[in-house]
């Protein structure tokens, strides 16, 4: 079995692939100060409770948290005793990276691009709603074209509550209507519907600039907050909260043959 690890700034997403499907998936909080011993105990407990601790024979990781890249490499080597493939821009994944500095592109963005192209074999725009809200473009020739990075919805909510004396943290959920009749609903409208407008506006701009805009461009949504947005917009063609794990599985298949 394959263990896939997507290490983001807010969450660590884990999955075990049994050759046909994701047998188990988990989402942990990211804590860069957590030691390999501490995360190792958590990971081994999850795998043991799922009955797959000894079945995992390979691991692959995409990380945007350098402090934890080494931590999980150590866990795989010393505690799980499995080889780990750490994905970066030089990993042979079949993707041509047309960014100015390919090594500066986050591994998660590249992995999502691989997953999207594998799903549709066509031009795509991927919207990943996590710590940041990211929009990444893939061409019909399997090229990573670049994208857009905006502050994440959670960050915006935290900043609003922290910097405005009379505003407090609110639940991230859609209010009954766009016009807020109280402060909580007004803030929720600005956050949820404001980000919906951000998504819809940027998708329109990105489609217009996409070099393959004469073709159907598939719009994919992923990330921990995408389920909050999906019911309120028609712009998304496909939702997959585990898209990065899928990309890791595809890359592992390509590298290992």
Buried (B, 14 or more C-beta within 10 A) or exposed (E): BBBBBBBBBBBBBBBBBEEEEBBBBBBBEBBEEBEBEEBBEBBBEBBEEBEBBEEBEBBBBBBBBEEBBEBBBBBBBEBBEBEBBBBBBEBEBEBEBBBEEBEEBBBBBBBBBBBBBBBBEBBBBBBBBBBBBBBBBBBBEBBBBBBBEBBBBBBBBEEBEEEEEEBEEBEBEBBEEBEBEEEBBBBBBBBBBBBBEBBBEBBEEBBEEBEBEEEEBBBBBBBBBBEBBBEBBEBBBBBBBBBBBBBBBBBBEBBEE
